[in-house]
Amino acid sequence: FAESQIGELAYQGGWDLKILHANTPSPEAALRAGDRLVERGDICALVGGIGEGQAEVLSEIAEKARIPFFNVGSSLDALRHARCSRYTFHIEASEAMYLDAMVAWYASHGLRRWSVIHEDSDHGRALHARSLRSIGTHGLGSEIVGAVSVFKEQPNYRNEINAIRSFSPDVVLVLAS
């Protein structure tokens, strides 16, 4: 639907819009497809970023080609800070935006005692730190009553959930995939 609507607007403006599709199930596939599209020439933008590592790859391709990249799939805060590119435009909300909105909503409903489960990884620790900032800023007097970490691809969180239960939180924020 969006393609036909945008195509119609382009046609009315005297443009012939062609949208080229590429299926990219991995960052390597995104790199190959993005490079191939740019090499064809006559590309005015890249749109994508769905899937781990793909937004980073497409952002780099767009930077080199000096064309815009519209990130519609990655919420990583790092893409908006350390790895920010002047050619990347974020349509997808950031992790920080999601955390801020969620904390504000729960706090506005009187839920103020938080426990956090996060991955024991650089990204997990960064998300945990960002969640603490969100709770402190948007939590309306909220407090962190406990936090535990888990390992990536850990099969179950039984011990961690029992630990969290002992903290008697109102909300359990799970920052693990």
C-alpha positions in Angstrom: 0.0 0.0 0.0 2.8 2.4 1.0 4.6 1.7 -2.2 1.6 2.4 -4.4 0.8 5.6 -2.5 4.3 6.9 -2.7 4.5 5.8 -6.3 1.4 7.8 -7.1 2.8 10.9 -5.4 6.0 10.5 -7.3 4.2 10.1 -10.6 2.1 13.3 -9.9 5.4 15.1 -9.3 6.9 13.9 -12.6 9.1 11.2 -11.1 9.3 7.5 -12.1 9.7 5.8 -8.8 11.1 2.2 -8.8 11.4 0.4 -5.5 14.0 -2.4 -5.7 13.6 -5.2 -3.1 16.3 -7.4 -1.6 15.9 -10.2 0.9 18.7 -10.0 3.5 18.5 -12.6 6.3 22.0 -11.7 7.7 24.4 -8.7 7.9 26.5 -10.4 5.2 23.5 -10.6 2.8 22.6 -7.0 3.6 26.2 -6.0 2.7 26.1 -7.8 -0.6 22.6 -6.6 -1.5 23.3 -3.0 -0.4 26.6 -2.9 -2.4 24.9 -4.4 -5.4 22.1 -1.8 -5.3 24.6 1.1 -5.0 26.8 -0.3 -7.8 23.8 -0.4 -10.1 23.6 3.4 -9.8 20.6 5.6 -9.8 19.8 4.7 -6.2 18.5 7.6 -4.2 18.1 5.9 -0.8 18.3 2.6 1.2 15.5 1.5 3.5 15.9 -1.4 5.9 17.8 -2.4 9.0 15.5 -5.3 10.2 17.6 -8.0 11.7 20.7 -8.0 13.9 23.6 -6.1 12.4 21.8 -5.0 9.3 21.2 -1.4 10.1 24.9 -0.9 10.9 25.9 -2.4 7.5 23.4 -0.4 5.5 24.3 2.8 7.4 28.0 2.3 6.4 27.0 1.6 2.7 24.9 4.8 2.7 27.7 6.8 4.2 30.2 5.7 1.5 27.6 6.3 -1.3 26.5 9.6 0.2 22.8 8.6 0.0 20.2 8.5 2.8 19.6 5.3 4.8 16.2 5.1 6.5 16.5 2.8 9.5 13.1 1.1 9.9 14.2 -1.9 12.0 16.9 -1.2 14.6 16.3 0.4 17.9 20.0 0.3 19.0 21.0 3.4 20.9 24.6 3.0 19.6 23.4 3.8 16.1 22.2 7.2 17.4 25.4 7.9 19.4 28.8 6.3 18.9 28.0 5.0 15.4 25.8 7.9 14.3 26.0 8.8 10.6 24.8 12.0 9.0 23.2 9.9 6.2 21.1 7.7 8.5 17.6 8.7 9.5 15.9 6.7 12.2 12.3 5.8 11.6 12.4 3.1 14.3 12.2 4.4 17.9 15.4 4.0 20.0 15.7 1.7 23.0 15.9 4.8 25.1 12.6 6.1 23.7 10.9 2.8 24.4 12.3 2.6 28.0 11.3 6.2 28.7 7.8 5.7 27.5 7.3 2.4 29.3 8.7 3.8 32.6 6.5 6.9 32.4 3.4 4.8 31.6 3.9 2.3 34.5 4.8 5.1 37.0 1.7 7.1 36.0 -0.3 4.1 37.0 1.3 4.0 40.5 3.7 1.2 39.8 7.0 2.4 41.3 9.1 -0.5 42.6 11.2 -1.9 39.8 13.4 -5.0 39.3 15.5 -5.4 36.2 16.7 -8.6 34.4 19.4 -7.8 31.9 21.9 -9.7 29.8 25.5 -10.0 31.1 26.9 -8.5 28.0 28.1 -5.0 26.9 24.8 -4.3 25.3 22.9 -5.7 28.3 24.8 -3.6 30.7 24.3 -0.5 28.6 20.5 -1.2 28.5 20.5 -1.7 32.2 22.3 1.6 32.8 19.9 3.3 30.4 16.9 1.8 32.3 18.2 3.2 35.6 18.4 6.6 33.9 14.8 6.2 32.6 13.5 5.1 36.0 15.3 8.0 37.7 14.0 10.6 35.2 10.5 9.4 34.3 9.6 7.2 37.3 7.8 9.8 39.4 9.8 8.8 42.5 10.3 5.1 41.5 13.0 3.0 43.0 15.0 0.0 41.8 14.5 -2.8 44.4 16.7 -5.4 42.6 18.5 -6.4 39.5 19.9 -9.6 38.2 21.8 -10.6 35.1 21.4 -13.5 32.8 23.6 -15.0 30.0 22.7 -14.7 26.3 20.7 -17.7 25.3 20.3 -18.9 28.9 17.7 -21.7 28.7 15.6 -20.5 31.7 15.5 -17.8 34.3 14.1 -19.8 37.2 16.8 -18.8 39.7 16.7 -15.2 38.6 12.9 -15.0 38.8 13.1 -16.4 42.4 15.6 -13.8 43.3 13.4 -11.0 41.7 10.4 -12.4 43.6 12.2 -11.8 46.9 12.5 -8.1 46.1 8.6 -7.7 45.8 8.7 -5.4 42.8 5.6 -3.8 41.2 7.2 -4.1 37.7 9.8 -6.5 36.3 11.7 -5.1 33.4 13.2 -7.9 31.3 16.0 -6.6 29.0 17.1 -9.9 27.5 16.3 -11.6 24.3 
